[in-house]
């Protein structure tokens, strides 16, 4: 049985399924910005990320069609290898995924209050990369607290800090007066 190796580029809308037609005994996700769901005749949906796939179907079997589903909230373009010889991917990812900044709409924290940044993504955001806090006050400290309210660190007066925190974090003003500040989040996106 002869199967030809090939790569196919698919553009898949959010939640959509695109067919990949062609006989092969293995496949490899060469490029995908998100985890994909893939199945073939008689199988269930299985999640594959970039750099993974099936090396050889059992007992020398082949597939004639793959179904590729985009479970993310945005349109994506993927590249999938199918064919005979096993695809060996020895690349290292050198380029960081896309990011965007989301600035907090206020510019000060009232006395004895905090602002929670949940880290829950929305839209095309995948995960928060970092939170930036600038304490603009010349004499008062800000606190960075965990979800339980425990103090994790202090942002000193006239200081900026970038924290690689993807989960919930609270920027807190424990003083008796308002503190001017700038806060933003950096998000990885599709």
N, C-alpha and C positions, 0 to 999 in steps of 0.2 A: 504494500500500500504506500502510495507516495503522498506526502503532505508538504506543501511549500511554506517556508518561513516568510512572515510579513509583519509589518507594523501598521496599525490602523489608528488614525486620529478621530476621536468622536467628540462632538460638542453635545452636552446633555443638560437639558433644563432642570431646574429644581424639582426633585421628586420623580423625574421622568425615567423611562427605561428605553435604551437604544440597543438594537440588535447588532451583533458582530457576526457576520456570516462568513464561513470558510472553515474547511476541515483542518483540524490540528490535534496533536496529542499532548500539547502543553500550551500554557499561556503565562504571560508575565506582565504586570502593570509597570510599564516603563516610566510613566509620569502621571501623577494625579495629585491635585492640591488637597484632596480630602480622601478619606476612606471610601471605597466603592463597595457596592453589593453586586456579586456576580453569581449567576447560576447557568446550568446547561440542562438539556433534556433529562428528566428524571432526578434532578438534584434540588436541594433547597437553596435559598439565598445564603451566601457566605460573604463575610466582610474581608476585603483585601485592601491593603494599603500599598502605596508606591513601594516597589522593590520586592513584592511578593507575587505568588501565583501558584500554578500547579506544574511540577516538573514532568511528570509522566502519568497519564491516565492508567488506572489499574488494568492489568492483563493486556497491555498493548492497545487498549481502546482509544478511540478518538471522539471528538465532538464535531458537529457540523455547524453549530450556532451557539453563541454565548449571548446571554441577556445581561446588560450592564446598567445598574440603577444608580442614580445620583441621590443619596439621602440628604444632601445638604440644602441650605436655604437659598443658594444662588446657582446660576448657570456655571458649568465648568467645562474645560477641555481636557481630555485624557488621551494618552497614547498607550496602546496595548499591543504586545507582541504575541503572535500565535504561530504555531508551526511545528516543525520536526525537531531540529537540534535545540537543546536546552539553551535558554537565554541566560547568560551570566552577566550580572550587573555589578561591576566593581567600582562604580563611581562614588564619590563622596559629595553630599549636598553642600555646596559652598555659598549659596545665596539664601539669605534668610527670607522667610515668607513675607508677604505684603503686610504692612502695618498702617494704622491711622491713629491720630490723636483725638481725644474727646475731652475738651476742657469743661470743668465744672462751671455752671452758670453763675455762681455767686463769687464774691471776692473777699468774704470775711466770715469768721465763725463767731457767733455770739458767746458771751460768757457762760461757762459751764455746759456747753453743748458740743456735740460731735456730728460729723457727717459720715454716714456709712456708704462705702463703695463695695457692692456685693460681688463683683466679678462675674455676674451672670451675663453671658453674651446675648446680643440681639441682632437682628438683621443679618448682615454678611460677616459678622464678627465670629471668630472661632474661640479665642481665649484671650484674656488680658495678659499682656507681656509685662507691664510694669505700671506703677503709679508714681507720679511726680508731685512732690509737695514743696512749695516755696513759702517759707515763713517771712512775710514782709514786715513784721513788727520789729522795731529796733531793740526791744527789751524783754519780750515775753516768749516763752517756749510753747510749742505745740507738741502733742503726744500722738504717737501711732499706736493704736490698740488692736488686739485681735477681736474676733467675733464675740468672745466672752467678756470683753471689756478690760482685759489685762494689758498693761502698758508694755509694748514691745521695744520702743525706742523713743527718743526725744529729738525733735527738730528745733535746733537752737535759733535764736533771733537772727534775722537777715541771712538765712541759710536755705539752700535748696538741696533736695535729696531725691534720688530715683531708687525705688524699691521694686525688685522683681517678684511681686506678689500677684498671683493669679486669682486667689480666693478672696473672701470678704476681709475688709480692713476698715478701721474707723480712724479718721483724723479728728482729734479731740482737743478742745480748748478748756483746760482746767482752771483758767484764771478768772478773775472777777470782772474783766473787761473784754470787749470784742478784739479779735486779732485779725488783721488783714493778711490774706493768704491767697495763693494761686494753687489750684489742684487740677491735675489732668491725668487721664488714663491713656496708655498706649495699648492698642488692641491688634492682635493678629487677625487678618481678614482673608476672605476668599479672593 
